[in-house]
Amino acid sequence: MTVEIRLLGVFKEALGNGHISLTLGPSRRLRDIITRLTAYSHGLECVMIDPELRDPRPNAVILVNGKEIGVLEGLETKVKDGDRIVFIPVTHGG
């Protein structure tokens, strides 16, 4: 099973690539895909994952096939072969 991943902004810069095809085994939850993706790059983990919550949602809008994961099953969203996942960085400031 393969999913297409697109990283924008600082996520793309941290990984050094904005588009990845990821082949998955039996683990098909979005949470597991994020864990695998951030294992490729400590820099990506630093900018994507909130250090206190250990969660990407404060720093990223995550879309699966064009739908924000909040209207799906959050990080427990199951993905299927050919799904497209997009990570959009959230800018914080004041």
C-alpha positions in Angstrom: 0.0 0.0 0.0 1.4 3.4 -1.0 0.3 6.9 0.1 1.4 10.2 -1.3 2.6 12.8 1.2 3.0 16.5 0.5 4.9 18.8 2.9 4.6 22.6 2.6 6.6 25.5 4.0 9.0 24.7 6.9 8.1 21.0 6.8 9.4 20.8 3.3 12.5 22.7 4.3 13.1 20.5 7.3 12.9 17.3 5.3 14.5 18.6 2.2 11.7 17.3 0.0 8.1 18.4 -0.4 6.7 15.2 -1.9 7.1 11.6 -0.7 5.5 8.3 -1.7 5.5 6.2 1.4 4.9 2.4 1.2 3.1 1.1 4.3 2.8 -2.3 5.9 0.0 -3.3 8.2 0.0 0.0 10.2 -2.4 2.3 8.4 -3.3 5.0 11.0 -2.3 8.5 10.4 -0.5 8.6 13.8 1.8 5.8 12.7 2.5 7.5 9.4 3.6 10.7 11.2 5.8 8.7 13.5 7.5 7.0 10.5 7.8 10.3 8.6 9.4 12.2 11.5 11.8 9.3 12.1 13.4 10.2 8.7 14.4 13.7 10.0 15.0 15.0 13.5 14.6 18.5 12.0 11.1 17.6 10.7 10.2 16.2 14.1 11.3 19.5 15.8 9.2 21.7 13.6 6.2 19.5 13.3 5.7 17.8 16.7 4.7 19.9 19.8 7.3 18.9 22.4 4.9 19.0 25.4 1.9 17.3 23.8 3.9 15.0 21.5 1.3 15.9 18.8 1.6 17.6 15.4 -1.9 19.3 15.5 -0.8 22.5 17.2 1.8 23.0 14.4 0.1 21.6 11.4 -3.1 21.5 9.5 -3.3 17.9 8.2 -5.5 16.9 5.2 -6.3 13.4 4.0 -7.7 13.5 0.5 -8.6 17.2 1.0 -10.4 16.8 4.3 -9.0 18.2 7.5 -8.5 15.3 10.0 -10.7 17.0 12.6 -13.7 16.0 10.5 -12.3 12.5 10.1 -10.9 10.4 13.0 -8.0 12.7 13.9 -4.7 11.0 14.3 -6.6 7.6 14.3 -7.7 8.2 10.7 -7.1 5.1 8.7 -5.6 5.6 5.3 -6.0 3.5 2.2 -3.9 2.8 -0.8 -3.5 5.9 -3.0 -4.6 8.4 -0.3 -3.0 11.8 -0.4 -1.9 13.4 2.9 -0.9 17.1 3.1 0.9 18.8 6.0 0.5 22.6 6.1 2.4 24.5 8.8 0.6 26.7 11.2 2.3 30.1 11.8 2.1 31.3 15.4 2.7 34.8 16.5 1.2 37.9 17.8 
